[in-house]
C-alpha cells in the first residue's frame, strides 16, 4: 500500500547567494494510512517548515513530496493546488486566532464543507454531524467562537479540518496554547478520532510527552535534519542518537532515578 | 508592565468576560461623546426632514427690509433680498446634509472597493496600488476637489463627485492596510487552505473584522466632507442659486459682514455644530471599540472583599523562624473590589524553593507580582501579613500602601531578584547588557563601575555564558533566547538577593534550554542559599525543581504539598489529582494499565506500535470568573468527588505539617473514616 504521505530527499532554503539559509536537508519520511507520525524538535529545527512544504505554502528546492503517489511539488495549476489543499488539512496552533470571530461556528464549518457556496442553513445536518464528531452539540453551530473555551475552540478547528474529509491532517502544536486540563481534552479527542476514523495525522509538537501520547511513529528533527525516526516505543524507550537522548533527559517530570 | 505580560505567552485568560457581561458593559457606558454626537446628528436629521415644511415658504418670502439686524421677527436678520436668514438656515439643512451624505457614500464605496481590489490582486499590483494611494492621500482633498470641480461645470453634482473622489483614497488605504493585518491571522490562512476564493475571503472573513475602524473613518469623513462642501459652496463652486446650502448662505452673509454681522452667524454655527456632531460620533465609536477590546475592564461591582474574609480565618499556619517570605491572607483586588487573588497564605523558608502551579487565570502570577510589589496598574494588594523577613533588620512590608520611599525601593531592588517569562522582552533592546546588569549594583549598592563590572562578569560566568566580559558590550538581540534568560538570572543574582521570584521563566524556552535554566536556578539556590518563588503552569517542571509546591485554583490556594508528593502523584486535593492525571508523561506508557488501549484498531496490521495509550483525565467545565466564584469551594462545580457541603461552605484548612495543607471538605470526611479514605481517590485518578 502506498503511504498517504511520502517525502523523499526534500531540501528547503530561503534567500539567495550569501544570504541563503538552508532550512531543511534531505528529509525522508513516510506516513502510512491510519497512522500518526509525531514530529518533535526544538524551535528552529524546521518542523513547521516541513508542515508548510506538505500543505504547499513553501516550495521545496529539491526532492519529492507525494500524496497517495502524486508528486505535489510539481503541481503548478490553480485547480491542482486547490485539490491538494482540500486533501491536506492543517489544524493551527492558536485556537483564539484560527476562528473568525464574526462568523458563527456553523458558518465556519459550512465553509469548510463547501468553500464557494457554503452556508450554515444549507449544510445544517452535515455541520451537526461534524460537531458531534468532536463531541459538541448541534446548538454550537449558532454560536460565535468567543462563547467557547480554548479547548472547545480547538475542537471546532479540528471539526473544520475534518469536514473536508482530508487524506492527511497536520496538527501543528495544537495543544501548546492550552492549559493542561484543556490539553487533555484535545488529546483525548485526537485519540478517539484516530481510533474511530482511522485518521492519518502528522502531529507536530515540541512537547515530547504529548507526542508520545498520540503518536504511533516518531521522527526527531534537529537543525533541519531528521536525526532519528522509528516507532514511538523504540525512539522513546531506546533512543539511539545522542540528541534524542539529550532531548529525553531534558523532559521534566521524569522520576529522579530515571533522569 | 501590563497585565498581559504577567500571563504566559500564547496563553490568554481562559475566557474573556462572557458575552452577556460585555454587552451590558457597553450598553451601560455608551460614552458621553457618542451620546452627544448621536443626539446632535439625530436632531439635524429631524430638522432636515421637517424644516422645508415649516420654514419653506418663509425662507423664500421676499421682505421689504433688507440686511436687517437681529430682531424679534427675524432672529438672525434678513439678507440682501429681505429673506429671513433663520428660516433659510433651517431649510438649507436638508440640502447640506444630503450632499455631504452623498459625497461620503461615494468616498467610502469607491475607497473600500479600491482597497479591496488592491488587497485581492497579486502582490505586485498591491505594492504599486498602495504607493499610488499614498500619493493621492498626500494631495489635500479640497485642492483635488477644486481641480475636479473646475474641470467639470461648477455645481452641486461636480462638487459631490469631486469631494467623494478626493475622500476615497483614505478609505482605500485604511481598507488595504487593515485587510493586510487581518489577513495575517490564522483563520484567514485556514480559510485559504480550505480553498475559499479571494472575494469571498474578503467579504466573509476580512470586512466584518475591520468594520469598526471603517465606521469610525466614515463618521469622521462625514464631518470633513461637510466642511469641504460648504467651503466649495462658499467659494461659489458648489450649490448655485436659487438653491442654497449653508456654505452659500455663509458666502451671502460675508458680503455684509461689516454692516450686519449676525447674518453670517446662523450658517456658520450650523456648519460647526454638524461637523462637531459627526466628529463626536467618530471619536465615541473609536473609544467604544477600544473599550470593548480591553478585556480586563471591570464588568460589575461585586461583593467587597470582606464578604469572603471568613473563608480564610484560621489559615495562619505555623511559620518557621527562618522564613524569608511570609504571606498571610493575601488578596489582589481590582478597583471594583473583585478579588483576583482571594486570601492566599504561605511562607518560604530560608534556602527553600517553593513552586506555585495553576492554570491561566488562577492568580499565580499576580501572587508573585504582589510579593514583588510589581502589580500592574488598576490592581492593589491587601494582606494580614506580607513581609520579606531579614535576620538583621526589620521586616519589609510588601503591601503597605504609600510606603514607596527610597529605602523601600532600595531594599526591594536589592533583596528581591526577579526573572520574567519572556527573555526577549525583559531587557531594553536599545541598551547594552553591561549597563542593564550593573544598574542595580551601582544605584542601590553604590558599587563603583569596576566593582559592578567584575561582579557582573562573575555572575555571567556562573550562568555559563561564554566570554562574559565581551557579553557586557553586546546588545540583548545578539544573544539567543536561552542565553538571554541566563543573563536575566545572572542579573537577578547580582545583588545576592534573599529571594528570587521567577515568573514562568522557562515557558518560552525549548526543553533542553529549560533543563539548563532549571539546573542553574538549582545551582544558585545551593551556592547562595537564595530562597525562590517559582511560578509555572507545568506541574512536571515544578515537581522537578522545587522543594514544596503550592497549587492554586481560581485565585485561591487549594493545596500545599512536597515536590516528592508531586513527582510520585500523591496529591490529596481533587484538583491537584486532576491536574496530575491530565498531564501526559513520558514514563507513563510503561506504567499504564494495558487495558486502556486506544490505538490498535487504527494501526491494525502494523503490529510494531500497538502501544497502550492512557486516556488522560480532562477536567470538564471551566474555572469560574473572579467575580462569579462560588461561596464554597471554587472547584466544587467540576469536582468528581463533590460533597453537599462543598458548594456553600468554604473548605476547611487541613494542615498535617508546617508548610503542608489541603483546603478540602474531603479531608474532614476522610479523617473520620481513617487515612485510607484519602488514598482512594488517588487510585481512581491514576
Contacts between the chains, C-beta under 8 A, distances in Angstrom:
chain1	res1	chain2	res2	distance
A	32	B	606	7.1
A	34	B	602	5.4
A	34	B	603	6.3
A	34	B	604	7.5
A	34	B	606	8.0
A	35	B	602	7.2
A	35	B	603	5.6
A	35	B	606	6.5
A	35	B	609	7.7
A	36	B	602	7.8
A	42	B	510	3.9
A	42	B	511	6.8
A	42	B	512	6.5
A	42	B	513	7.8
A	43	B	510	5.6
A	55	B	193	6.3
A	82	B	195	5.0
A	85	B	192	7.7
A	85	B	193	5.2
A	85	B	194	7.1
A	85	B	195	5.4
A	86	B	194	7.3
A	86	B	195	5.7
A	88	B	193	7.9
A	89	B	193	6.7
A	89	B	194	7.9
A	90	B	190	7.1
A	90	B	193	5.7
A	92	B	186	4.5
A	92	B	189	7.0
A	92	B	190	6.3
A	93	B	10	7.7
A	93	B	186	7.6
A	94	B	10	6.6
A	94	B	186	6.0
A	96	B	12	5.9
A	97	B	185	5.2
A	97	B	186	4.1
A	97	B	187	6.6
A	98	B	186	3.9
A	98	B	187	5.2
A	98	B	190	5.6
A	99	B	187	5.4
A	100	B	187	4.5
A	100	B	188	7.9
A	100	B	191	7.6
A	100	B	204	7.4
A	100	B	205	5.2
A	100	B	208	7.7
A	100	B	209	7.1
A	101	B	209	6.8
A	102	B	208	3.7
A	102	B	209	5.7
A	103	B	204	6.5
A	103	B	205	7.4
A	103	B	208	7.6
A	107	B	204	7.7
A	111	B	191	6.7
A	111	B	194	6.5
A	111	B	196	6.3
A	111	B	204	7.3
A	112	B	194	5.1
A	115	B	191	7.4
A	115	B	194	4.9
A	115	B	195	4.4
A	115	B	196	4.3
A	115	B	197	7.3
A	115	B	200	7.5
A	116	B	195	8.0
A	116	B	196	7.8
A	116	B	197	6.7
A	116	B	200	7.1
A	144	B	19	7.6
A	146	B	16	6.5
A	146	B	19	6.3
A	147	B	18	7.8
A	147	B	19	5.9
A	149	B	14	6.2
A	149	B	15	6.0
A	149	B	622	4.9
A	150	B	12	7.7
A	150	B	14	6.4
A	151	B	618	7.7
A	157	B	190	7.4
A	160	B	190	6.9
A	160	B	194	7.7
A	164	B	194	6.5
A	176	B	10	6.6
A	177	B	10	4.6
A	177	B	11	6.4
A	179	B	11	7.4
A	179	B	14	6.6
A	179	B	359	4.0
A	179	B	360	5.6
A	179	B	537	6.7
A	180	B	359	6.4
A	180	B	537	6.8
A	180	B	538	7.6
A	180	B	539	7.1
A	180	B	579	6.1
A	180	B	582	5.2
A	180	B	583	5.7
A	181	B	359	6.6
A	181	B	578	6.6
A	181	B	579	6.8
A	181	B	582	4.7
A	181	B	618	6.0
A	181	B	619	3.9
A	182	B	14	7.8
A	182	B	618	7.4
A	183	B	582	7.2
A	183	B	584	7.9
A	184	B	581	7.9
A	184	B	582	3.8
A	184	B	583	7.7
A	184	B	584	7.7
A	184	B	616	3.8
A	184	B	617	6.3
A	184	B	618	4.1
A	184	B	619	7.5
A	185	B	618	3.8
A	187	B	584	6.6
A	187	B	616	5.6
A	188	B	615	5.9
A	188	B	616	5.7
A	188	B	618	5.8
A	191	B	598	4.6
A	191	B	599	7.3
A	191	B	613	5.7
A	191	B	615	7.0
A	192	B	598	7.9
A	194	B	598	7.4
A	194	B	599	6.1
A	194	B	602	4.5
A	195	B	598	5.8
A	195	B	599	6.5
A	195	B	601	5.6
A	195	B	602	5.3
A	198	B	601	7.6
A	198	B	602	5.4
A	199	B	602	7.2
A	206	B	510	6.6
A	206	B	511	6.6
A	207	B	511	7.7
A	207	B	584	7.9
A	208	B	511	6.9
A	208	B	586	6.0
A	209	B	540	7.7
A	209	B	583	7.5
A	209	B	584	4.3
A	209	B	585	5.4
A	209	B	586	4.9
A	210	B	584	5.3
A	212	B	584	7.1
A	212	B	586	5.8
A	212	B	589	6.5
A	213	B	584	4.1
A	213	B	613	6.7
A	213	B	614	7.4
A	213	B	616	7.2
A	214	B	613	7.8
A	216	B	599	6.5
A	216	B	602	7.8
A	216	B	603	5.3
A	216	B	606	7.0
A	216	B	609	4.3
A	216	B	611	7.8
A	217	B	609	6.7
A	231	B	608	5.0
A	231	B	609	4.3
A	231	B	611	7.8
A	232	B	609	6.2
A	232	B	611	6.3
A	233	B	589	7.5
A	233	B	608	7.9
A	233	B	609	6.4
A	233	B	611	5.2
A	236	B	586	6.6
A	236	B	589	7.5
A	237	B	590	7.9
A	246	B	512	6.0
A	247	B	511	6.5
A	247	B	512	6.4
A	248	B	586	6.9
A	249	B	515	7.4
A	250	B	511	4.7
A	250	B	512	4.5
A	250	B	514	6.8
A	250	B	515	3.7
A	251	B	511	6.1
A	251	B	515	8.0
A	251	B	540	7.8
A	251	B	586	5.3
A	252	B	514	7.2
A	252	B	515	7.4
A	252	B	518	7.2
A	252	B	538	6.8
A	252	B	540	4.3
A	252	B	541	4.4
A	252	B	543	7.3
A	252	B	544	4.4
A	252	B	545	7.9
A	253	B	538	7.9
A	253	B	539	7.5
A	253	B	540	2.6
A	253	B	541	7.2
A	253	B	543	5.9
A	253	B	544	6.4
A	253	B	567	7.4
A	253	B	583	7.2
A	253	B	585	5.7
A	253	B	586	7.4
A	254	B	585	7.7
A	254	B	586	6.0
A	254	B	587	5.5
A	255	B	567	6.5
A	255	B	587	6.4
A	256	B	567	6.9
A	258	B	587	6.1
A	259	B	544	7.8
